[in-house]
Amino acid sequence: MRDTTPDSILRLNIGGSSYRIRTKSITKFGPKTLLGRFVRMNHEHRRQWADWYFEDQEEYFFERVPRSIRSNESRAPTAMGRLVFRRSRRRVPRYFDPIYDFYATGKLHVPKDLCFDKFMAELRFWAVSKSRMDECCSPFTQYCVNYDKRGSVSS
């Protein structure tokens, strides 16, 4: 995939599952999210941040923390700005699905069948603010407050 335009389709492979999303669906949320910054990079810079690039499918593959952060955490700020990822963790597609849906619909929902701690970790990885949660998921906002205070959910 070459550099994107507002009408481009970004092709992602998250933990083995392929996703297609219009770049303007991502850019409407600004550059604060990982994908918001990712689509503003040129192709070569994106290849450095993704774990891999599949030429045949033109997909950026994410399995773990972007390679350039793992290998050189102390370097000067880059296009990713202040996003720092402390732990490497395998990207699991079902945890990315709500984030994909957020970009497509503008609504972030907390899936009831997912581990809340893992879901919060996925939001942090993609730099999507928990404040984006839809009103119907408002009971989870109290869990978010407790999560922030203790590092895990408490009741």
RAZIGI-V444822 format. One record per residue. RES is the residue in three letters. SS is DSSP state (H for helix, E for strand, - for the rest). PHI is phi as a letter, one per 20 degrees, with the letter a starting at -180 (999 if undefined). D_CENTER is the distance of its C-alpha to the mean C-alpha in whole Angstrom. Layout:
res={RES	RES}
ss={SS	SS}
phi={PHI	PHI}
d_center={D_CENTER	D_CENTER}
This chain:
res={MET	ARG	ASP	THR	THR	PRO	ASP	SER	ILE	LEU	ARG	LEU	ASN	ILE	GLY	GLY	SER	SER	TYR	ARG	ILE	ARG	THR	LYS	SER	ILE	THR	LYS	PHE	GLY	PRO	LYS	THR	LEU	LEU	GLY	ARG	PHE	VAL	ARG	MET	ASN	HIS	GLU	HIS	ARG	ARG	GLN	TRP	ALA	ASP	TRP	TYR	PHE	GLU	ASP	GLN	GLU	GLU	TYR	PHE	PHE	GLU	ARG	VAL	PRO	ARG	SER	ILE	ARG	SER	ASN	GLU	SER	ARG	ALA	PRO	THR	ALA	MET	GLY	ARG	LEU	VAL	PHE	ARG	ARG	SER	ARG	ARG	ARG	VAL	PRO	ARG	TYR	PHE	ASP	PRO	ILE	TYR	ASP	PHE	TYR	ALA	THR	GLY	LYS	LEU	HIS	VAL	PRO	LYS	ASP	LEU	CYS	PHE	ASP	LYS	PHE	MET	ALA	GLU	LEU	ARG	PHE	TRP	ALA	VAL	SER	LYS	SER	ARG	MET	ASP	GLU	CYS	CYS	SER	PRO	PHE	THR	GLN	TYR	CYS	VAL	ASN	TYR	ASP	LYS	ARG	GLY	SER	VAL	SER	SER}
ss={-	-	-	-	-	-	-	-	E	E	E	E	E	E	-	-	E	E	E	E	E	E	H	H	H	H	H	-	-	-	-	-	-	H	H	H	H	H	-	-	-	-	H	H	H	H	H	H	H	-	-	E	E	E	-	-	-	-	E	E	E	E	-	-	-	-	H	H	H	H	H	-	-	-	-	-	-	-	-	-	-	-	-	-	-	-	-	-	-	-	-	-	H	H	H	H	H	H	H	H	H	H	H	H	H	-	-	E	-	-	-	-	-	-	-	H	H	H	H	H	H	H	H	H	H	H	-	-	-	H	H	H	E	-	H	H	H	-	H	H	H	H	H	H	H	H	H	H	H	H	-	-	-	-	-}
phi={999	e	g	e	d	g	e	f	d	e	d	c	c	d	l	o	d	e	c	c	b	f	f	f	f	e	f	f	e	n	e	f	e	g	f	f	e	g	f	e	e	f	g	f	f	f	f	f	e	f	f	a	c	e	g	f	e	l	d	e	d	d	c	c	g	g	g	f	f	f	e	b	f	e	f	f	g	c	f	e	m	e	f	c	d	e	d	e	b	f	f	d	g	f	e	e	g	f	f	g	f	g	f	f	d	n	c	d	d	e	f	f	e	d	f	f	f	f	f	f	f	f	g	f	g	e	l	d	f	f	f	e	g	f	g	f	d	g	g	f	f	f	f	f	f	f	f	f	f	d	n	b	f	c	d}
d_center={19	20	19	18	20	19	20	18	16	13	13	11	12	10	12	15	14	14	12	14	13	15	14	16	14	11	13	15	12	13	12	11	7	5	6	9	10	10	12	14	15	18	18	19	17	14	16	16	12	11	13	16	17	19	21	23	20	18	15	13	12	9	11	11	10	11	15	16	15	16	20	20	19	22	22	22	19	17	15	12	15	15	11	13	11	15	14	14	13	13	10	11	11	13	10	7	10	10	7	9	12	11	10	13	15	14	15	13	15	15	16	19	20	17	17	16	16	13	11	11	10	7	7	8	5	2	6	7	10	12	15	13	15	18	21	22	20	21	23	20	20	23	21	18	21	23	19	19	23	23	20	20	21	25	27}
